[in-house]
């Protein structure tokens, strides 16, 4: 491993930074180590180490409907939901 390093700077929302740092702490790593792991995985996979897709038309409509509360059914209990889905 080279002893030379380069600095990476990024701007993120404070809440996102706080939430992820809490997770990193539980994992026993810090933000710098997490970024280093991410970079190594990008290098290993020769791309992002997870799948990224643009949602298809059906999924995009469902997301839009959910955000606008259109065509959304609400239930008072899990039992009502299961009954509506015909799940016993």
Protein Blocks (a to p, Z undefined) as FASTA:
>chain_A
ZZbdcdddddddfklmmmmmmmmmmnopafklmmmmmmmmmmmnopafbdcddddfklmm
mmmmmmnopaiacdfbfklmmmmnopZZ
